[in-house]
Amino acid sequence: MAPPPPHLRLLSPLLPPLCPPRRRRARTRLLSALSSPSPAPSPPPRSQQRVSTASLDRGPSPSLEHQPLAAEVARLSAARARLRAARSLDDKLRALDAEPRVAAFFGNASGGGVLGGLQPRETYLLKCLVAAGQDHVLGAELGWAGDGTHDHERHRNGSALREALYSLAGLVGKWSGEGVADDVARGGDTELLRQLLKFLGDIDEFYDCIGGIIGYQIMALELISASKSKDSKHRHSQDKFVHFHVPAGVNLSEDTEYASQAALWGIEGLPELGEIYPIGGAGDRLGLVDSDTGESLPAALLPYCGRSLLEGLMRDLQAREFLHFKIFGKQCITPVAIMTSSVKNNHEHIVAICERLEWFGRGQENFRLFEQPLVPVVNAEDGDWLIDKSLLPVGKPGGHGAIWKLACDRGVFEWLYRHGRKGATVRQVSNVVAATDLTLMALAGIGMRHNKKLGFASCERRPGATEGVNVLIEKQNLDGLWAYGITCIEYTEFEKYGISEPTSTNGSLQASYPANTNIMYVDLQAVEEVGSRRNASCLPGMVMNLKKAISYVDHLGFECSAAGGRLECTMQNIADNFMNTYSYRCSKAIESM
């Protein structure tokens, strides 16, 4: 049988994201998958460090201990199955009308009243919302049944939430049983409903691979239930067992000759490289605000050395392009794909910077901005969507892992191919020192030279740092096959997978795991194949962080804080799709795979 492909690791003097430079040079690693053959590994020495955990599976536990959540997941799963079996939009609407929640909420006139003025697709979105158990977003007191009347006594004696929702009754009253009245069509009173429909449409489209709005809610409830499990540290998995190993690698700060050669490969291959910047995150940890207006600002606008972080990324890229020109005498302009979001007006701010700086002198045609959809924040107890002061769901970006599917959906990979690109450097805006050494050039150079599918840059991890780690996984599937690969575990998942901070009693094993630096190399065809899949694997590393309180202004104007979270995909965990599989256990030099 042909020998399997190994993994390669590199070490470079890179520092973690947004950490100030320190005098001691950090040992860092670059992790990637090779397509070239190599000898199979054999049994490791007894002194090899590794830690075992019951599971690495990021999916929810199939056995839900919290019974109310389990019943709701079962109900929603059945509804999703019926929708998937429907062949047309009309069939889907009929399937939704058969749902007891939908029938009870909209009444017998589910096709008239307010709904009568909507397009079938819009009606479908609202009914999916109700079927998902989120009818509180619409408000049951607003006369959705279509009779155009409202019970004032019910609101007068109702809760504060009902009183607040009744303020929308004026909007609903302007709708007739046959459709939208002319004065509403001319006015802006329907803007709130249109915003909700866009929000729902974005969710249903992006999460179509797991069942749209209803699939999102199923996944959220499963993860909430898993967090409530008594054995949440060791979630059920489809694997017999999993071992984590500390990956080894080439240290670029020690092997300077190889580092220089790899960097030269990277500069030489620049005409075949693109740049991908996921900068749509909320950046809540920074607490960045406009000093004049008090407006919350996205992380990309954080000043660093007199410039915004986004400007810093472009200066780093232009420096590499200039170096390519000086060495090879040819000018190249690298296409840049930027994933933005609407949170904190992120997209508008990014466009404004680019326009103010005239697209950095590169031409607008060499930029492709694509906006990441916001996803609903759910209550950690029951999974209900939180509602903000605008009577719309509280929305946050769904993690940088959305970039792979979104890039497929928006044609970003095709755009890069038209520019003649084969690979790309992926860099998050938070790592401000990534281009101060050879790391970016060496990572891309080795990736292209050796036809790698994916690569990580990593470094020593400081105890307590809010960054994930890279690990080498060894696991046996239920079918008896052994799988090996590099992946990233987010710091919010450490407890779940038994990764504790080093202490005087447990030694330094955990500190040996290299830190994720938010720098990657990807082969475009390899990641496009994953992003284009029609199942959950195109949304890698699905997690829900329920440990942080969510601050928001509710529908009554009060500042609130609630335990909650939203589905987040982790960008680096696309590596889970590039595992090396064997029919036997590889038991020597495994850390160098």
Steps between C-alpha positions, in 0.01 A plus 500: 500500500623852423652687795272774638568874480659658808455839665770764524554740783704819504618710789549872462571794732140619473311657789136439597235740367485847659776422747778760539845392384711333766875454517502121498429368151206265502521155346211460262371230273345484158268205448387376161400197295725364228382313193840340433563142617725408792574199720230405747577579865577228752455458884598799714749486785348465845613845593281658233262757647132468430171555673188292457146622486172320454405694191602759248166498324362852487149383434238487773430203716242273342348430838354822633464494877291815523158359415319821390786575261506138384130511416539827312795364301296194408207717387722729294689208346173353379397836354834535325464154350157589359635823350792319340258253345294783346585562135365852454444814701125433500566154641718651770229751593245221528738305722542805724125560515466148639725593793285556814699808601452663160130418487444633854695822435364602160155345532291373212570806288873429479504614138315827558531796730858622536629191321279577202720796413822300500674297235484121548870490594444766768200312637717187511764680709247624756342159532842340545564748782179397674557130434842539664325612817594867468153652460583745781706690241182582308266542795183291518296809584537674167208348312697272268189287447380747240187654651666841525370558854681517832378429849585816695385351829742212462790744460384729779518216750795325339871489576752772424617295203147493359469876547827553313402268217160669474680813384534318169124458468479823302721343238292186480175695490604662175498164325179379336381148448587529132849644539691814592308826502631776275604729784716228650655415166594867458624547854779355710282335764584154375874549546506305826334201338733524201803498729369190673436327168853577380643369828300179469579464131874525561484234771287263294727535197831467678397207720318318220753218536357413844136592443486881499331682788367179654839329460671790675263466794554123518875542514473774762276289724727198466804701605311656792392154610857373471616786725244396763611138492666372815769354280541804279877477516490174308228520245385198313681436179490272201860406576614222732757730656722798426854589600647850476871535427731799508601555135863547411632727227781681327621802694553785258694700758752216531516368145565839345626362170180306441292797619666725242447245224132456594449876508655529153255237375220709644615820331555320170150348513327829585337530151308178576394603851195687621430657838190427709417720800215399734433832674126481564529423871339717765825550695305543823808423712673815372222733612587736215274808473496825306620769742272760339176309450533214748424255218642149540759430232622173344847361568627591151491869599723459806793745469843335501819694433293791373289297255197275515560126511361466149750753366774302670400184318515677165841654573635155587368360172641787295840444660503136386393604152780757486750236610378275218556789256853568630603134475323386184448831316126446454211687654207304640179618666352246739120466505359546850174340619359655820218349703309774682176510699229749589576499874615844620464616137810295424435474126434873461814589697718267289361642176552854632867432578559347157330788322674766709839346418397445136514123542861529610604586146426145388171551318158397628498209257769330710276490809203274568295585810237248610278551803457237769140456622411563863354211698256509793627496858307246706428480873722242669209351693228435247644598161261790445636775278583822683321815378660843497354849524393501136282193560734304277710200604841577649745407225875431505743365238506121486877458528781521246436139399210629292756623248536171310134443418435870452790528255343219297153651515626844391733380223819615673701192401399541136608864522843395632535240224433768239795689646717192443529402869554148632550561872440771756637637823225539760570755769277638772525869569586446869854373433690824453852355499456209260702669224793615713702187419509228234193310622241612243737455208635165624152362572374584153825385339495154654129467435535566129835326451380173651136513382354523848128524560520706816753637746503666843744741659527456875718611789561442869190558705499715809298347785160665521510642147158523335614315191447144382767235456603269218507129579577180314208261530516124502161331500340171412163506327223253569586328173846424637693746284763725655500870413769760560509872440561848631218709634433802717319495834361835610579623851130496583506122440802415718296379796278293276798311362693474823766755410592686818746780559843387624558512875772389739316168539401407147827598335553676171330263254213735424742788447668287232201527269585776251271803492286584202619826340211549256725456196438231241596391152228329293484330165197661335363188334530298822310746718246573228413131487423508874311829486278378216376190683128480571534376857625621838866433412510829307450676837812382686544496876147596601503627858284710730672699773246531782744618766497869411206719589333670204441873552225665298221757522166321510167589340410721798820704480665342804864392493502125556753227550405138446680169470484408137690435182475438127623234263859573399713320243875499555706580193800283587291186549463454128813292563271230643413420139860417411565205730734219395331161539669162551383143544755459779626705794804712429709469811838658437605863446133586495561857611685571175216391270 
